[in-house]
Amino acid sequence: MKRLISVVVPVYNEQAGIKFFLEKELGPSIEKLDEKVEVVVIDDGSTDKSVETVKSCDLGPNVKIRVVALMKNFGKENALTAGLREAEGDAVIMIDADGQHPASEIPRMVEKWHDGAMIVTAVREKNTTKHKFGSRVYYTLMKITGDKDIVEGETDFRLLDREVVDAFNQFTEHNRLTRGLINWLGYPQEYIRVKTKGRTSGEATYGFKKLMALTGDSVISTSRTPLVIFGYIGAFIMMITFFPGLFQLIQEYILGDPMHLQWGGGVATGFFSAFLVGLVLISQSITALYISHIHAEAKNRPLYVVNKSKSVGLKDAKK
């Protein structure tokens, strides 16, 4: 019996290019596979006609297209989560709908899966995105705060074995980074170098602001280093201020300023007070981020809500 491969495609306002991507790029690639294939499109609350366009696509009689339409825009990470929960394949491939991920690499991913790989991750040969600086900041912070195994240029274009998908679906946190959670699982990964390209059409909806927000969520959700680091900074400040302060106390108030430095205690106090106030404000903002994450978890709202009337082929509807 042939095994099933699920291709999960998150979509948000991709009406202009989704038909070309599915029929001209994804279709020819999955035709080369020996397995059965289903394409699970997750519409993340598009305000255009992306859903209707997907429903009009034809990938041939052997490929089933299923549509999971979300009630509103819940964000790409939650859309990917919806896709991984909905996918039924023995292996699941995640790929973006904008055409930047080369669908032609799917057969190579599947071949590595046949050879025993549990996770196959596509890594950009060169950072060709518009936000090179933001990407560098992201990868640098992730490495500093504990994700030492992260590979610069790794993407969400991945193949996951069913065992990995089942393990991922056990995660319950709300502020999530899919690739970070997959890395955290600890399964061995195989990497393939790919050349990414520009969008098929339209403008990127994942801008610099969203990338920085993702970076903050990633650091907070995967590491407690930002909390711990301020303890070290505080200890360092105490060390570098204790000895000059002791020197000033002895030199000016005990010995009567024999060196005639005429240091003003108010100036030194004001400088260090201002510095420490800034440090306190920064540390409080970091703490507030952690509290906000705790608040989100405590509310325990669903990660997404499915619009069943617009969806096609939902897993629950088959039961």
C-alpha positions as semicolon CSV with decimal commas, in nm:
position;residue;x (nm);y (nm);z (nm)
1;M;0,000;0,000;0,000
2;K;0,136;0,339;-0,099
3;R;0,222;0,580;0,177
4;L;0,069;0,927;0,191
5;I;0,256;1,256;0,182
6;S;0,084;1,574;0,298
7;V;0,197;1,913;0,168
8;V;0,093;2,194;0,404
9;V;0,068;2,538;0,242
10;P;-0,018;2,841;0,462
11;V;-0,187;3,115;0,260
12;Y;-0,268;3,477;0,338
13;N;-0,393;3,706;0,060
14;E;-0,218;3,513;-0,218
15;Q;-0,500;3,532;-0,475
16;A;-0,271;3,672;-0,743
17;G;-0,014;3,395;-0,735
18;I;-0,156;3,090;-0,559
19;K;-0,298;2,925;-0,872
20;F;0,034;2,954;-1,054
21;F;0,222;2,819;-0,753
22;L;-0,005;2,519;-0,702
23;E;-0,049;2,419;-1,066
24;K;0,282;2,523;-1,224
25;E;0,535;2,482;-0,944
26;L;0,400;2,243;-0,681
27;G;0,204;2,021;-0,919
28;P;0,493;1,914;-1,146
29;S;0,711;1,841;-0,841
30;I;0,466;1,612;-0,663
31;E;0,389;1,430;-0,989
32;K;0,740;1,285;-0,964
33;L;0,661;1,112;-0,634
34;D;0,558;0,749;-0,608
35;E;0,348;0,813;-0,295
36;K;-0,006;0,936;-0,275
37;V;-0,020;1,311;-0,213
38;E;-0,264;1,546;-0,045
39;V;-0,225;1,923;-0,044
40;V;-0,357;2,090;0,271
41;V;-0,400;2,464;0,216
42;I;-0,442;2,670;0,535
43;D;-0,608;3,001;0,457
44;D;-0,510;3,235;0,740
45;G;-0,811;3,466;0,720
46;S;-0,743;3,607;0,373
47;T;-0,949;3,912;0,279
48;D;-0,917;3,848;-0,095
49;K;-1,040;3,549;-0,296
50;S;-0,755;3,315;-0,209
51;V;-0,992;3,039;-0,091
52;E;-1,203;3,051;-0,407
53;T;-0,889;3,050;-0,621
54;V;-0,749;2,744;-0,440
55;K;-1,078;2,558;-0,485
56;S;-1,059;2,617;-0,862
57;C;-0,710;2,465;-0,888
58;D;-0,656;2,126;-1,049
59;L;-0,351;1,916;-0,961
60;G;-0,471;1,605;-1,138
61;P;-0,692;1,312;-1,038
62;N;-0,435;1,163;-0,800
63;V;-0,383;1,471;-0,583
64;K;-0,647;1,579;-0,337
65;I;-0,663;1,945;-0,232
66;R;-0,806;2,013;0,111
67;V;-0,877;2,364;0,239
68;V;-0,872;2,465;0,604
69;A;-1,008;2,819;0,620
70;L;-0,947;3,005;0,947
71;M;-1,199;3,258;1,073
72;K;-0,945;3,541;1,081
73;N;-0,573;3,604;1,055
74;F;-0,420;3,412;1,346
75;G;-0,062;3,441;1,218
76;K;0,161;3,210;1,017
77;E;0,282;3,007;1,317
78;N;-0,073;2,916;1,418
79;A;-0,164;2,847;1,057
80;L;0,126;2,602;1,033
81;T;0,007;2,441;1,355
82;A;-0,339;2,400;1,203
83;G;-0,184;2,239;0,897
84;L;0,027;1,994;1,096
85;R;-0,275;1,894;1,301
86;E;-0,489;1,848;0,993
87;A;-0,234;1,663;0,779
88;E;-0,276;1,285;0,768
89;G;0,037;1,189;0,574
90;D;0,313;0,953;0,675
91;A;0,535;1,251;0,602
92;V;0,439;1,618;0,602
93;I;0,606;1,890;0,396
94;M;0,562;2,256;0,488
95;I;0,611;2,509;0,209
96;D;0,519;2,877;0,163
97;A;0,268;2,980;-0,102
98;D;0,460;3,282;-0,232
99;G;0,689;3,077;-0,454
100;Q;1,012;3,163;-0,270
101;H;1,060;2,805;-0,152
102;P;1,165;2,591;-0,452
103;A;0,900;2,320;-0,482
104;S;1,133;2,140;-0,722
105;E;1,334;2,026;-0,417
106;I;1,046;1,819;-0,279
107;P;1,155;1,493;-0,453
108;R;1,503;1,534;-0,299
109;M;1,347;1,577;0,044
110;V;1,134;1,268;0,000
111;E;1,437;1,070;-0,114
112;K;1,618;1,159;0,209
113;W;1,306;1,051;0,400
114;H;1,319;0,718;0,218
115;D;1,678;0,687;0,338
116;G;1,564;0,723;0,698
117;A;1,569;1,099;0,769
118;M;1,313;1,208;1,027
119;I;1,341;1,579;0,946
120;V;1,468;1,736;0,624
121;T;1,525;2,112;0,647
122;A;1,589;2,346;0,355
123;V;1,863;2,602;0,419
124;R;1,909;2,908;0,199
125;E;2,243;2,906;0,020
126;K;2,253;3,282;0,053
127;N;2,033;3,525;0,243
128;T;1,848;3,688;-0,043
129;T;1,556;3,820;0,161
130;K;1,473;4,188;0,188
131;H;1,542;4,181;0,562
132;K;1,903;4,064;0,579
133;F;1,972;4,277;0,887
134;G;1,661;4,148;1,063
135;S;1,756;3,790;0,978
136;R;2,104;3,839;1,123
137;V;1,956;3,983;1,442
138;Y;1,718;3,689;1,468
139;Y;1,981;3,417;1,426
140;T;2,232;3,596;1,651
141;L;1,982;3,633;1,935
142;M;1,862;3,275;1,903
143;K;2,218;3,145;1,929
144;I;2,304;3,373;2,221
145;T;1,996;3,275;2,417
146;G;2,044;2,904;2,396
147;D;1,944;2,756;2,058
148;K;2,300;2,661;1,968
149;D;2,192;2,411;1,703
150;I;2,007;2,664;1,489
151;V;2,150;2,685;1,138
152;E;2,164;3,029;0,982
153;G;1,940;3,040;0,677
154;E;1,717;2,751;0,782
155;T;1,358;2,791;0,667
156;D;1,010;2,657;0,738
157;F;1,040;2,455;0,416
158;R;1,074;2,115;0,585
159;L;0,975;1,754;0,564
160;L;0,866;1,594;0,892
161;D;0,814;1,225;0,954
162;R;0,477;1,130;1,106
163;E;0,647;1,054;1,439
164;V;0,783;1,410;1,450
165;V;0,444;1,558;1,357
166;D;0,271;1,361;1,632
167;A;0,530;1,484;1,884
168;F;0,491;1,845;1,763
169;N;0,114;1,826;1,797
170;Q;0,155;1,769;2,170
171;F;0,281;2,126;2,221
172;T;0,026;2,353;2,387
173;E;0,199;2,693;2,416
174;H;0,040;2,988;2,242
175;N;0,341;3,206;2,160
176;R;0,514;2,960;1,933
177;L;0,783;2,943;1,673
178;T;0,736;2,631;1,461
179;R;1,098;2,581;1,361
180;G;1,216;2,643;1,718
181;L;0,975;2,385;1,859
182;I;1,076;2,133;1,594
183;N;1,442;2,187;1,680
184;W;1,361;2,151;2,051
185;L;1,219;1,802;1,993
186;G;1,571;1,681;1,933
187;Y;1,514;1,457;1,633
188;P;1,818;1,432;1,403
189;Q;1,791;1,654;1,099
190;E;1,917;1,635;0,745
191;Y;1,985;1,963;0,563
192;I;1,966;2,049;0,197
193;R;2,097;2,371;0,048
194;V;1,846;2,548;-0,175
195;K;1,835;2,864;-0,380
196;T;1,538;3,075;-0,286
197;K;1,386;3,324;-0,527
198;G;1,154;3,620;-0,531
199;R;0,781;3,607;-0,476
200;T;0,566;3,480;-0,762
201;S;0,351;3,792;-0,731
202;G;0,239;4,059;-0,488
203;E;0,416;4,209;-0,189
204;A;0,548;4,031;0,117
205;T;0,305;4,039;0,410
206;Y;0,573;3,930;0,657
207;G;0,756;4,260;0,706
208;F;1,044;4,375;0,925
209;K;0,811;4,461;1,214
210;K;0,664;4,110;1,217
211;L;1,013;3,960;1,193
212;M;1,125;4,155;1,499
213;A;0,809;4,054;1,687
214;L;0,881;3,693;1,595
215;T;1,237;3,734;1,720
216;G;1,113;3,862;2,056
217;D;0,860;3,582;2,091
218;S;1,121;3,326;1,990
219;V;1,375;3,442;2,246
220;I;1,120;3,464;2,527
221;S;0,949;3,132;2,450
222;T;1,265;2,925;2,405
223;S;1,505;3,067;2,662
224;R;1,525;3,223;3,008
225;T;1,864;3,380;2,932
226;P;1,720;3,736;2,913
227;L;1,607;3,697;3,274
228;V;1,935;3,551;3,397
229;I;2,161;3,789;3,207
230;F;2,047;4,092;3,405
231;G;2,161;3,922;3,723
232;Y;2,511;3,902;3,577
233;I;2,492;4,263;3,456
234;G;2,383;4,374;3,802
235;A;2,672;4,186;3,966
236;F;2,917;4,339;3,716
237;I;2,789;4,691;3,785
238;M;2,825;4,633;4,158
239;M;3,186;4,525;4,110
240;I;3,289;4,819;3,891
241;T;3,113;5,074;4,114
242;F;3,212;4,934;4,456
243;F;3,588;4,993;4,430
244;P;3,572;5,347;4,283
245;G;3,309;5,432;4,545
246;L;3,529;5,292;4,824
247;F;3,827;5,484;4,686
248;Q;3,628;5,809;4,682
249;L;3,502;5,750;5,036
250;I;3,851;5,692;5,177
251;Q;4,025;5,956;4,967
252;E;3,779;6,238;5,022
253;Y;3,603;6,177;5,352
254;I;3,863;5,986;5,558
255;L;4,193;6,125;5,427
256;G;4,060;6,474;5,348
257;D;4,119;6,467;4,972
258;P;4,502;6,464;4,975
259;M;4,506;6,420;4,596
260;H;4,287;6,730;4,551
261;L;4,060;6,552;4,307
262;Q;3,761;6,749;4,430
263;W;3,515;6,490;4,312
264;G;3,157;6,590;4,363
265;G;2,962;6,315;4,526
266;G;2,641;6,442;4,369
267;V;2,774;6,406;4,015
268;A;2,889;6,050;4,068
269;T;2,567;5,959;4,246
270;G;2,355;6,112;3,971
271;F;2,544;5,929;3,696
272;F;2,517;5,589;3,858
273;S;2,156;5,648;3,959
274;A;2,058;5,734;3,602
275;F;2,243;5,429;3,471
276;L;2,080;5,197;3,722
277;V;1,734;5,342;3,654
278;G;1,780;5,262;3,286
279;L;1,892;4,911;3,373
280;V;1,589;4,863;3,596
281;L;1,353;4,983;3,323
282;I;1,508;4,747;3,067
283;S;1,495;4,451;3,304
284;Q;1,134;4,532;3,389
285;S;1,042;4,535;3,020
286;I;1,199;4,191;2,978
287;T;1,008;4,066;3,282
288;A;0,689;4,216;3,140
289;L;0,738;4,015;2,820
290;Y;0,759;3,695;3,020
291;I;0,450;3,794;3,218
292;S;0,263;3,863;2,894
293;H;0,346;3,511;2,776
294;I;0,229;3,368;3,107
295;H;-0,092;3,569;3,067
296;A;-0,148;3,428;2,718
297;E;-0,097;3,073;2,844
298;A;-0,326;3,130;3,144
299;K;-0,612;3,247;2,918
300;N;-0,574;2,920;2,727
301;R;-0,760;3,041;2,421
302;P;-0,761;2,818;2,112
303;L;-0,475;2,881;1,873
304;Y;-0,717;2,924;1,584
305;V;-1,081;2,882;1,486
306;V;-1,179;2,702;1,165
307;N;-1,443;2,839;0,932
308;K;-1,607;2,507;0,847
309;S;-1,842;2,652;0,587
310;K;-1,548;2,767;0,370
311;S;-1,327;2,463;0,433
312;V;-1,305;2,152;0,218
313;G;-1,215;1,800;0,335
314;L;-1,165;1,866;0,705
315;K;-1,033;1,572;0,903
316;D;-1,311;1,596;1,162
317;A;-1,576;1,599;0,891
318;K;-1,471;1,249;0,783
319;K;-1,546;1,093;1,120
